[in-house]
Amino acid sequence: MAPHSDHGPDPDTTSSTNEVDIPILIVGGGPTGFFLAHMLSQFGVKCLVIERYPTRLAAPKAHALSPRTLEICRQFDLDVNDVRRLGTQRDDAYWVNFVTSLAGYYVGSLPYERMDAEVLEHTSTMIHNIPQPTFEQFVAKRLARDGVVEIRRNHSFVSCMQHGDRVTTLVEDRDAKKTYEVCSRHVIACDGAKSRVRETLKIESEGESTYDTMMTIHFNADLRPVINKQVGMLHWIMDPEVSGFIIGYDLSGNQVLICNFDPNKHPAESWDEQHSRKILTAAIGCSIPFDVLSWRPWVLSRKVAERYSVGNVFLVGDAAHSFPPTGGLGLNCGLADVHNIAYKLAAIHQKWGGPSLLATYESDRRQVALVYSQQSVKNGQQIFGLLKTLGTTDNDLETAKRNLFQRISDPNSRPDVLKGIEGQREHFDNLGLHIGYVYGDTEIPASASLFVPSYRAGARLPHAWLTSAPSSAKLPKFPPIDCSYVDELDASALGYKQFSTLDLCAFDAFTLIFSTAFTTHWSNVLSELRPNLLKSAGNGLKINAAALGEDFELVAGARRNEWVMGLQLERGAAVLVRPDQHILNCYGVDTQVGEILKGLVTHLGL
């Protein structure tokens, strides 16, 4: 396939006959690319990462790791306690504030996502705010420490050709001004919203651009003297001169302002430091020293690729989907993509899975992206509706400002303003989307916020706290989770919030969970099942057993009762969990071995 002209190497670049042969080529050295490289290294599958640029942008992008992302980190030996020491601490991140400017009138607040102690009944790792570059560096340092993944910076994807089950990729070494070929079985495109790989494959996207032009201004300022006790992760600036929000990565230094602007009045190319300073000063609302580090325009859009693969080339993360930032769902969706595809790639390369297993990557993940993209657009529409209620969308700036101050101060209109802020609550509470998606489910959730644990095939294994680490030597070992950042918890409560039912699931094995009262029955089932699987999958496929009451115990209480009842363990049932912690199937005590074998073989494509 001929490459698009934009994909061509520098005119002075020369060709090289040197070839690289690697099982998996990852295009893109951002968070999804590095995350996938780390996972594959844990599986023992070799990969090569190529990154178009010599360094990554320092400007923060995404700012929050969802509960699900942190659960995944933990499963793959990225210590969530270390991650939580980086970024914004809970006390500073708890609120979303609506203000005319940081130094101006306070209009209202909402909680930022679920950071209350009660959310720990549904996840072991509540959301954490950390700049995307900081998280990238965290994963990159782990890759460097492990020393098994090669990362080639300033090496750019040019084109690729597929022959049978092999992919030949032309890569440009932009330092040496030479091209070379990489031969691999799979290529995973983690190269962002403007994916060159997706364009080369001629994969179209569904969705739309709103053509609302946004500007991201990265700056350093000590905002604490301005906001005093009104701390928060997000500060929505209602002043129509700004019409955006400040992300307080570090209220003493690192900040970003994302604002909407009229390209007819202020074309993107006309922006400079002076204009950026003017907008920032309006957002802050008073004169304080600050440094403008960068400004970057972009267009608000919602795109989801119509398909996630062509042959052995797969799209992951922003290469497969891009959402408006209203909701903060993009990065976390991409990292969950990686989690889904990693064990499937490992299964194929280690011969315990067949090619059709990778077809389930698109059927699992694309529907999630569609739901996330729709929610992001909905959030944007709701916040715009609030601004309209405030009258800040008037074309005349001074009129818009008068409208704003009149509506927030008038006792007759203020209730409508507060109602409009309350209407944003779902925008800032996405727990249902973060941990509630069920693979195979095409229903659009009624609310992004509502989370009800699901005990059916396709759902993430519900979280419940364990009394201690699993005792079986065959189950994975993790360090205790440190929840001491939640001030409301006393020492006794902290002692029972260290290990989760998700810790039963090894990243490289299926896990069969049952009650110790039925250990003999399910042990016999496994004894009969394993030789049959050996014929199809060889020694690579592992199934671990986890018996409640023997290998692990749950903290007593209503949550324990719900978990046991949901899985029907006291009635002799068992649940088989995939390596990605999602339920493959639930089995009654009378289920025949042949049915379990068929389900596994079908899923694995053997």
C-alpha positions as CSV (number, residue, x, y, z in Angstrom):
1,M,0.0,0.0,0.0
2,A,1.5,3.3,-1.0
3,P,1.9,5.7,1.9
4,H,0.1,9.0,2.0
5,S,2.4,11.9,1.0
6,D,2.4,13.2,4.6
7,H,3.8,9.8,5.7
8,G,6.8,10.0,3.4
9,P,10.3,10.3,4.9
10,D,12.4,13.4,4.6
11,P,13.4,14.0,0.9
12,D,17.0,13.6,1.9
13,T,16.4,10.3,3.7
14,T,18.1,7.3,2.2
15,S,17.0,3.7,2.2
16,S,18.7,1.0,4.2
17,T,18.6,-2.8,3.8
18,N,18.9,-3.4,7.5
19,E,15.9,-5.2,8.9
20,V,14.6,-5.8,12.4
21,D,12.6,-8.9,13.3
22,I,10.4,-8.6,16.4
23,P,7.2,-10.3,17.5
24,I,5.3,-7.0,18.1
25,L,6.0,-3.5,16.9
26,I,4.3,-0.7,18.9
27,V,4.0,2.6,17.0
28,G,3.9,5.4,19.5
29,G,5.7,6.0,22.8
30,G,2.9,7.7,24.7
31,P,1.0,6.3,27.7
32,T,-0.8,3.6,25.8
33,G,2.3,2.5,24.0
34,F,4.5,2.4,27.1
35,F,1.7,0.7,29.1
36,L,1.4,-2.0,26.5
37,A,5.1,-2.5,26.2
38,H,5.3,-3.0,30.0
39,M,2.4,-5.5,30.0
40,L,4.0,-7.5,27.1
41,S,7.3,-7.5,29.0
42,Q,5.6,-9.0,32.0
43,F,4.2,-11.8,29.7
44,G,7.7,-12.3,28.3
45,V,6.7,-11.3,24.8
46,K,9.3,-9.2,23.0
47,C,8.3,-5.9,21.4
48,L,9.9,-2.8,19.9
49,V,8.5,0.7,20.5
50,I,9.1,3.5,17.9
51,E,8.3,7.1,18.8
52,R,8.1,9.8,16.2
53,Y,9.6,12.6,18.4
54,P,12.8,12.7,20.4
55,T,11.0,14.0,23.5
56,R,7.4,14.1,24.6
57,L,5.4,17.3,25.1
58,A,5.9,18.6,28.6
59,A,2.4,20.2,28.7
60,P,0.0,18.2,30.8
61,K,-2.9,16.6,28.9
62,A,-5.1,14.2,30.8
63,H,-5.0,14.6,34.5
64,A,-6.8,11.7,36.1
65,L,-6.2,7.9,36.4
66,S,-9.6,6.2,36.9
67,P,-10.2,3.5,39.5
68,R,-10.1,0.9,36.7
69,T,-6.7,2.1,35.4
70,L,-5.2,1.9,38.9
71,E,-6.6,-1.6,39.4
72,I,-4.9,-2.5,36.1
73,C,-1.6,-0.9,37.2
74,R,-1.7,-3.0,40.4
75,Q,-2.3,-6.2,38.5
76,F,0.8,-5.6,36.3
77,D,3.1,-4.7,39.2
78,L,3.0,-1.0,38.9
79,D,2.6,0.0,42.6
80,V,-0.4,2.2,43.0
81,N,1.0,3.4,46.3
82,D,3.9,4.9,44.4
83,V,1.6,6.3,41.7
84,R,-0.5,8.0,44.4
85,R,2.5,9.8,45.8
86,L,2.8,11.6,42.5
87,G,0.4,14.2,41.2
88,T,-2.3,16.1,43.1
89,Q,-3.2,14.9,46.6
90,R,-6.8,14.1,47.5
91,D,-7.4,17.2,49.7
92,D,-6.4,19.6,46.8
93,A,-8.4,17.7,44.2
94,Y,-11.7,17.0,45.8
95,W,-13.8,19.8,44.3
96,V,-14.9,21.4,41.1
97,N,-15.4,25.1,41.6
98,F,-17.5,27.4,39.5
99,V,-16.3,31.0,39.7
100,T,-16.3,34.2,37.7
101,S,-12.5,34.1,38.1
102,L,-10.2,32.6,40.7
103,A,-10.1,35.9,42.6
104,G,-13.7,36.8,41.7
105,Y,-17.1,35.6,42.8
106,Y,-17.6,32.0,44.0
107,V,-20.8,30.6,42.4
108,G,-20.9,27.0,43.5
109,S,-19.1,23.6,43.8
110,L,-19.5,19.9,43.0
111,P,-17.4,17.0,44.1
112,Y,-14.8,16.0,41.6
113,E,-15.5,12.3,40.8
114,R,-16.0,9.8,43.6
115,M,-13.3,10.5,46.2
116,D,-15.4,9.8,49.2
117,A,-14.5,7.0,51.5
118,E,-17.6,5.1,50.5
119,V,-16.4,4.5,47.0
120,L,-13.8,2.1,48.4
121,E,-16.7,-0.4,48.8
122,H,-16.7,-0.6,45.0
123,T,-13.0,-0.3,44.1
124,S,-9.7,-0.7,46.0
125,T,-8.2,2.3,44.2
126,M,-10.2,5.5,43.9
127,I,-9.5,8.0,41.2
128,H,-6.1,9.8,41.4
129,N,-5.1,13.1,39.7
130,I,-1.7,13.0,38.0
131,P,-0.4,14.8,34.9
132,Q,-0.2,12.5,31.9
133,P,3.5,13.3,31.4
134,T,4.2,12.3,35.0
135,F,2.5,9.0,34.5
136,E,4.3,8.4,31.2
137,Q,7.6,9.0,33.0
138,F,6.6,6.6,35.8
139,V,6.0,3.8,33.3
140,A,9.0,4.7,31.2
141,K,11.3,4.5,34.3
142,R,9.9,1.0,35.0
143,L,10.6,0.0,31.4
144,A,14.2,1.3,31.7
145,R,14.6,-0.5,35.0
146,D,13.4,-3.8,33.6
147,G,15.7,-3.3,30.5
148,V,13.8,-5.7,28.2
149,V,11.9,-3.3,25.9
150,E,13.8,-1.3,23.3
151,I,12.4,2.2,22.7
152,R,13.6,4.1,19.5
153,R,12.9,7.8,19.8
154,N,12.8,10.0,16.7
155,H,11.9,7.0,14.6
156,S,8.7,7.5,12.6
157,F,6.2,5.1,11.0
158,V,6.1,5.6,7.2
159,S,4.0,2.7,5.8
160,C,3.3,-1.0,6.2
161,M,2.6,-4.0,4.1
162,Q,1.0,-7.3,5.1
163,H,2.0,-10.7,3.7
164,G,0.2,-13.7,5.3
165,D,0.5,-13.3,9.1
166,R,3.6,-11.0,8.8
167,V,3.7,-7.2,8.7
168,T,6.6,-5.3,7.2
169,T,6.8,-1.8,8.4
170,L,8.9,1.0,6.8
171,V,10.4,3.2,9.6
172,E,12.4,6.4,9.2
173,D,15.3,7.1,11.5
174,R,14.9,10.8,11.6
175,D,18.4,11.4,13.1
176,A,20.3,9.3,10.6
177,K,17.9,10.2,7.8
178,K,17.6,6.6,6.8
179,T,14.7,4.2,6.5
180,Y,14.7,0.6,7.5
181,E,12.2,-2.2,7.7
182,V,10.7,-3.9,10.8
183,C,9.2,-7.4,10.3
184,S,6.7,-8.4,12.9
185,R,3.7,-10.6,13.4
186,H,1.6,-7.7,14.8
187,V,1.7,-4.0,14.7
188,I,-0.1,-2.1,17.4
189,A,-0.9,1.6,16.6
190,C,-0.7,3.8,19.7
191,D,0.2,6.9,17.7
192,G,-2.6,9.2,18.7
193,A,-5.7,10.9,17.3
194,K,-3.9,11.8,14.1
195,S,-2.7,8.3,13.7
196,R,-0.6,7.7,10.6
197,V,-1.2,4.0,10.9
198,R,-5.0,4.5,10.8
199,E,-4.7,6.7,7.8
200,T,-2.4,4.3,6.0
201,L,-4.9,1.5,6.6
202,K,-7.7,3.8,5.2
203,I,-9.9,3.2,8.3
204,E,-12.6,5.8,8.5
205,S,-14.1,7.1,11.8
206,E,-17.6,7.8,12.8
207,G,-18.4,10.9,14.8
208,E,-18.0,14.6,14.1
209,S,-15.9,17.7,14.8
210,T,-17.9,20.5,16.5
211,Y,-15.4,22.9,15.0
212,D,-15.2,24.6,18.4
213,T,-11.7,25.7,18.6
214,M,-10.0,25.3,21.9
215,M,-6.7,26.6,23.3
216,T,-4.6,24.9,25.9
217,I,-2.3,27.3,27.8
218,H,0.3,25.7,30.0
219,F,1.6,28.0,32.7
220,N,3.3,28.1,36.1
221,A,1.9,30.1,38.9
222,D,1.4,29.9,42.7
223,L,-2.4,30.1,42.9
224,R,-2.8,29.3,46.6
225,P,-2.7,32.9,47.7
226,V,-5.5,33.6,45.2
227,I,-7.9,30.7,45.9
228,N,-7.1,30.5,49.7
229,K,-9.2,27.6,51.0
230,Q,-11.2,27.2,47.7
231,V,-9.0,24.4,46.5
232,G,-10.1,22.0,43.8
233,M,-9.0,20.0,40.8
234,L,-11.0,22.0,38.3
235,H,-12.0,25.6,38.3
236,W,-14.6,26.6,35.8
237,I,-14.1,30.2,34.8
238,M,-17.4,31.7,33.8
239,D,-16.0,35.1,32.7
240,P,-16.9,35.1,28.9
241,E,-13.5,36.5,28.1
242,V,-12.1,33.2,29.2
243,S,-15.0,30.6,28.9
244,G,-12.9,27.7,30.1
245,F,-11.4,25.9,33.0
246,I,-8.2,25.7,34.9
247,I,-6.8,22.3,35.8
248,G,-4.9,22.6,39.1
249,Y,-2.3,19.9,38.7
250,D,-0.2,21.6,41.4
251,L,-1.8,24.7,42.9
252,S,1.6,26.0,43.8
253,G,3.0,25.7,40.3
254,N,2.0,23.5,37.3
255,Q,-1.4,24.6,35.8
256,V,-3.3,24.4,32.5
257,L,-6.1,26.7,31.2
258,I,-8.3,25.2,28.5
259,C,-10.5,27.8,26.9
260,N,-12.9,28.2,24.0
261,F,-12.1,31.0,21.6
262,D,-13.5,32.5,18.4
263,P,-11.0,31.9,15.6
264,N,-12.6,34.7,13.5
265,K,-11.8,37.3,16.2
266,H,-8.5,35.7,17.3
267,P,-7.1,33.2,14.7
268,A,-5.0,30.5,16.2
269,E,-1.9,31.7,14.3
270,S,-2.3,35.2,15.9
271,W,-2.0,33.9,19.4
272,D,1.2,34.8,21.2
273,E,2.5,35.0,24.7
274,Q,1.0,38.5,25.1
275,H,-2.5,37.4,24.2
276,S,-2.1,34.2,26.3
277,R,-1.1,36.4,29.3
278,K,-4.2,38.5,28.8
279,I,-6.5,35.5,28.9
280,L,-4.7,34.0,31.9
281,T,-4.9,37.3,33.8
282,A,-8.7,37.4,33.2
283,A,-9.0,33.8,34.4
284,I,-7.0,34.5,37.6
285,G,-8.8,37.8,38.2
286,C,-5.9,39.6,39.7
287,S,-2.3,40.5,38.9
288,I,0.2,37.8,40.1
289,P,3.5,36.6,38.6
290,F,3.2,33.6,36.2
291,D,5.2,32.1,33.4
292,V,3.5,31.1,30.1
293,L,5.1,27.8,29.0
294,S,3.2,27.0,25.9
295,W,-0.1,27.5,24.0
296,R,-1.6,25.0,21.6
297,P,-4.9,25.1,19.6
298,W,-7.0,22.1,18.9
299,V,-10.5,21.3,17.6
300,L,-13.2,19.7,19.8
301,S,-14.2,16.4,18.1
302,R,-15.7,13.0,18.8
303,K,-14.3,10.2,16.6
304,V,-14.4,6.4,16.9
305,A,-12.8,4.2,14.2
306,E,-15.2,2.2,12.2
307,R,-13.0,-0.8,12.8
308,Y,-10.1,-1.5,15.1
309,S,-7.9,-3.6,12.8
310,V,-6.9,-4.6,9.4
311,G,-5.2,-8.0,9.3
312,N,-2.6,-8.0,12.0
313,V,-2.4,-4.3,12.5
314,F,-4.5,-3.0,15.5
315,L,-5.5,0.5,16.7
316,V,-5.4,1.3,20.4
317,G,-6.1,4.4,22.4
318,D,-6.5,7.7,20.7
319,A,-5.6,6.0,17.4
320,A,-9.0,4.2,17.7
321,H,-11.0,6.9,19.4
322,S,-10.8,10.5,20.5
323,F,-13.3,12.3,22.7
324,P,-13.8,15.9,24.0
325,P,-12.0,16.4,27.3
326,T,-15.4,16.9,29.1
327,G,-15.3,13.9,31.4
328,G,-11.7,12.9,31.2
329,L,-12.4,9.5,29.6
330,G,-9.9,9.4,26.8
331,L,-6.7,8.3,28.4
332,N,-8.4,5.8,30.7
333,C,-10.3,4.2,27.8
334,G,-7.0,3.8,25.9
335,L,-5.3,2.2,28.9
336,A,-8.2,-0.2,29.2
337,D,-7.8,-1.0,25.5
338,V,-4.3,-2.1,26.2
339,H,-5.4,-4.3,29.1
340,N,-7.9,-6.0,26.9
341,I,-5.5,-6.7,24.0
342,A,-2.4,-7.6,26.0
343,Y,-3.3,-11.0,27.2
344,K,-4.8,-11.8,23.7
345,L,-1.5,-11.0,22.0
346,A,0.4,-13.0,24.6
347,A,-1.9,-16.0,24.1
348,I,-1.2,-16.0,20.4
349,H,2.5,-15.5,20.6
350,Q,2.8,-18.2,23.3
351,K,0.5,-20.5,21.5
352,W,-2.4,-20.8,24.0
353,G,-4.7,-18.7,21.8
354,G,-5.7,-18.6,18.2
355,P,-6.0,-15.6,15.7
356,S,-9.8,-15.3,16.3
357,L,-9.1,-14.3,19.9
358,L,-8.0,-10.9,18.7
359,A,-11.3,-10.4,17.0
360,T,-12.8,-10.0,20.4
361,Y,-10.7,-6.9,21.1
362,E,-12.9,-4.8,18.8
363,S,-16.2,-6.4,19.9
364,D,-15.2,-5.8,23.6
365,R,-13.7,-2.3,23.4
366,R,-15.4,-0.4,20.5
367,Q,-18.8,-0.3,22.3
368,V,-17.1,1.1,25.4
369,A,-15.5,3.9,23.2
370,L,-18.9,4.7,21.7
371,V,-20.5,5.1,25.1
372,Y,-17.6,7.2,26.4
373,S,-17.7,9.4,23.3
374,Q,-21.4,10.0,23.6
375,Q,-21.0,10.8,27.3
376,S,-18.2,13.3,26.6
377,V,-20.4,15.1,24.0
378,K,-23.3,15.1,26.5
379,N,-21.1,16.7,29.1
380,G,-20.0,19.4,26.7
381,Q,-23.6,20.1,25.8
382,Q,-24.6,20.4,29.5
383,I,-21.8,22.8,30.3
384,F,-22.7,24.9,27.3
385,G,-26.3,25.0,28.4
386,L,-25.2,26.3,31.8
387,L,-23.2,29.1,30.1
388,K,-26.2,29.9,28.0
389,T,-28.3,30.2,31.2
390,L,-25.8,32.7,32.5
391,G,-26.0,34.7,29.3
392,T,-22.3,34.5,28.6
393,T,-22.7,33.4,25.0
394,D,-23.7,36.9,23.8
395,N,-21.5,38.1,20.9
396,D,-20.8,41.4,22.7
397,L,-18.3,40.7,25.4
398,E,-19.4,43.6,27.7
399,T,-23.0,42.5,27.4
400,A,-22.1,38.9,28.2
401,K,-20.2,40.0,31.3
402,R,-23.1,42.1,32.5
403,N,-25.4,39.1,31.9
404,L,-23.2,36.9,34.0
405,F,-23.0,39.2,37.0
406,Q,-26.7,40.0,36.9
407,R,-27.8,36.4,36.9
408,I,-25.5,35.2,39.7
409,S,-26.4,38.1,41.9
410,D,-30.1,38.4,41.2
411,P,-32.2,36.4,43.8
412,N,-34.7,35.6,41.1
413,S,-32.2,34.1,38.6
414,R,-29.7,32.6,41.1
415,P,-31.8,29.5,41.7
416,D,-31.6,28.7,38.0
417,V,-27.9,29.2,38.1
418,L,-27.5,26.8,41.0
419,K,-29.8,24.3,39.3
420,G,-27.6,24.5,36.2
421,I,-24.5,23.7,38.3
422,E,-26.2,20.8,39.9
423,G,-27.0,19.6,36.4
424,Q,-23.3,19.1,35.8
425,R,-23.0,16.5,38.5
426,E,-23.0,13.5,36.1
427,H,-20.2,15.3,34.2
428,F,-18.0,15.0,37.2
429,D,-19.0,11.5,38.4
430,N,-18.3,8.8,35.9
431,L,-17.9,5.8,38.3
432,G,-20.4,3.7,36.3
433,L,-18.5,4.2,33.2
434,H,-15.1,3.7,34.8
435,I,-15.8,0.3,36.4
436,G,-19.2,-0.7,35.3
437,Y,-18.9,-1.5,31.6
438,V,-19.8,-5.1,30.6
439,Y,-18.3,-6.6,27.5
440,G,-21.0,-7.8,25.1
441,D,-23.5,-5.3,26.5
442,T,-24.8,-2.8,23.9
443,E,-27.2,-0.9,26.1
444,I,-26.3,2.7,26.7
445,P,-26.1,3.4,30.5
446,A,-28.9,5.6,31.8
447,S,-26.3,7.4,34.0
448,A,-22.6,7.7,33.9
449,S,-22.6,7.9,37.6
450,L,-24.7,4.9,38.6
451,F,-22.6,1.8,39.4
452,V,-24.2,-1.5,40.4
453,P,-21.8,-4.5,40.6
454,S,-22.6,-7.0,37.9
455,Y,-21.9,-10.7,38.3
456,R,-22.5,-11.8,34.8
457,A,-20.2,-12.8,31.8
458,G,-18.3,-9.8,30.5
459,A,-18.4,-7.7,33.7
460,R,-15.3,-6.8,35.7
461,L,-15.1,-9.2,38.7
462,P,-16.7,-7.1,41.5
463,H,-14.4,-5.7,44.2
464,A,-14.7,-6.7,47.8
465,W,-12.0,-6.5,50.5
466,L,-10.1,-9.5,51.7
467,T,-9.1,-10.0,55.3
468,S,-5.5,-10.7,54.2
469,A,-3.4,-11.5,51.2
470,P,-4.5,-14.8,49.5
471,S,-2.8,-17.7,51.1
472,S,-2.3,-20.0,48.1
473,A,1.2,-20.0,46.6
474,K,-0.4,-20.3,43.2
475,L,-2.2,-17.0,43.4
476,P,-0.4,-13.6,42.8
477,K,1.3,-11.7,45.5
478,F,0.8,-7.9,45.8
479,P,2.0,-5.3,48.4
480,P,-0.7,-4.0,50.7
481,I,-2.7,-1.1,49.4
482,D,-2.2,2.0,51.5
483,C,-5.5,3.9,52.0
484,S,-4.1,6.2,54.6
485,Y,-4.6,9.2,52.3
486,V,-8.3,8.9,53.2
487,D,-8.4,10.8,56.5
488,E,-11.8,9.6,57.5
489,L,-10.6,6.0,57.9
490,D,-9.2,4.9,61.3
491,A,-6.4,2.4,61.9
492,S,-8.9,-0.5,62.2
493,A,-10.6,0.3,58.9
494,L,-7.3,0.7,57.1
495,G,-6.3,-2.7,58.2
496,Y,-9.2,-4.2,56.3
497,K,-8.6,-2.2,53.1
498,Q,-5.3,-3.7,51.9
499,F,-6.3,-6.5,49.5
500,S,-9.1,-6.9,47.0
501,T,-10.9,-9.8,45.3
502,L,-9.3,-8.5,42.1
503,D,-5.9,-9.5,43.6
504,L,-7.0,-13.1,43.1
505,C,-6.5,-12.7,39.3
506,A,-3.1,-13.2,37.8
507,F,-2.5,-11.3,34.6
508,D,-1.3,-14.4,32.8
509,A,-3.9,-17.0,34.0
510,F,-7.6,-17.7,34.1
511,T,-9.0,-17.9,37.7
512,L,-11.7,-20.3,38.9
513,I,-13.3,-19.0,42.1
514,F,-15.6,-21.2,44.3
515,S,-16.4,-21.9,47.9
516,T,-14.3,-24.2,50.0
517,A,-17.5,-26.3,50.7
518,F,-17.3,-27.4,47.1
519,T,-13.5,-27.7,46.8
520,T,-13.6,-31.4,46.0
521,H,-16.1,-31.0,43.2
522,W,-14.3,-28.1,41.5
523,S,-10.9,-29.6,42.0
524,N,-12.1,-32.7,40.2
525,V,-13.5,-30.5,37.4
526,L,-10.1,-28.8,37.0
527,S,-8.3,-32.2,37.1
528,E,-10.4,-33.4,34.2
529,L,-10.3,-30.0,32.4
530,R,-6.5,-29.5,32.3
531,P,-5.5,-32.5,30.3
532,N,-8.1,-31.6,27.6
533,L,-6.8,-28.0,27.5
534,L,-3.3,-29.3,27.2
535,K,-4.2,-30.9,23.8
536,S,-5.4,-27.6,22.5
537,A,-3.3,-25.0,24.2
538,G,-0.2,-26.7,25.4
539,N,1.5,-25.8,28.6
540,G,1.1,-22.0,28.2
541,L,-2.5,-21.8,29.4
542,K,-2.8,-21.6,33.2
543,I,-6.0,-21.9,35.3
544,N,-5.6,-21.0,39.0
545,A,-8.1,-22.1,41.7
546,A,-9.2,-19.7,44.4
547,A,-11.4,-21.2,47.2
548,L,-13.3,-18.9,49.4
549,G,-12.7,-19.9,53.0
550,E,-9.4,-21.7,52.2
551,D,-7.3,-19.6,49.8
552,F,-8.9,-16.3,50.8
553,E,-11.6,-14.8,53.1
554,L,-13.7,-11.7,52.7
555,V,-14.2,-8.9,55.3
556,A,-17.4,-9.6,57.1
557,G,-20.4,-7.4,56.4
558,A,-23.1,-6.6,53.8
559,R,-20.6,-6.3,51.0
560,R,-19.3,-9.9,51.7
561,N,-22.8,-11.2,51.6
562,E,-23.7,-9.5,48.4
563,W,-20.5,-10.8,46.7
564,V,-21.1,-14.4,47.8
565,M,-24.7,-14.2,46.8
566,G,-24.0,-12.5,43.5
567,L,-21.7,-15.3,42.4
568,Q,-23.9,-18.0,44.0
569,L,-20.9,-19.6,45.7
570,E,-22.9,-21.0,48.6
571,R,-25.0,-22.9,46.1
572,G,-21.9,-24.6,44.6
573,A,-21.5,-22.2,41.7
574,A,-18.1,-21.1,40.4
575,V,-17.0,-18.2,38.3
576,L,-14.2,-18.3,35.7
577,V,-12.4,-15.0,35.3
578,R,-10.3,-14.0,32.3
579,P,-6.7,-12.7,32.7
580,D,-8.1,-9.1,32.3
581,Q,-10.2,-9.6,35.5
582,H,-13.5,-9.8,33.5
583,I,-15.8,-12.7,34.0
584,L,-15.7,-15.3,31.2
585,N,-18.6,-17.3,32.6
586,C,-20.4,-18.4,35.7
587,Y,-21.1,-22.2,36.2
588,G,-23.6,-24.0,38.3
589,V,-22.5,-27.0,40.3
590,D,-24.0,-29.4,37.7
591,T,-22.1,-27.9,34.8
592,Q,-20.3,-30.5,32.7
593,V,-16.6,-30.3,32.0
594,G,-17.3,-30.3,28.3
595,E,-19.3,-27.1,28.6
596,I,-16.5,-25.3,30.4
597,L,-13.9,-26.7,27.9
598,K,-16.0,-25.5,25.0
599,G,-16.4,-22.0,26.5
600,L,-12.6,-21.7,27.0
601,V,-11.7,-23.1,23.6
602,T,-14.2,-20.8,21.9
603,H,-13.0,-17.7,23.7
604,L,-9.3,-18.5,23.0
605,G,-10.0,-19.3,19.3
606,L,-8.4,-22.7,19.5
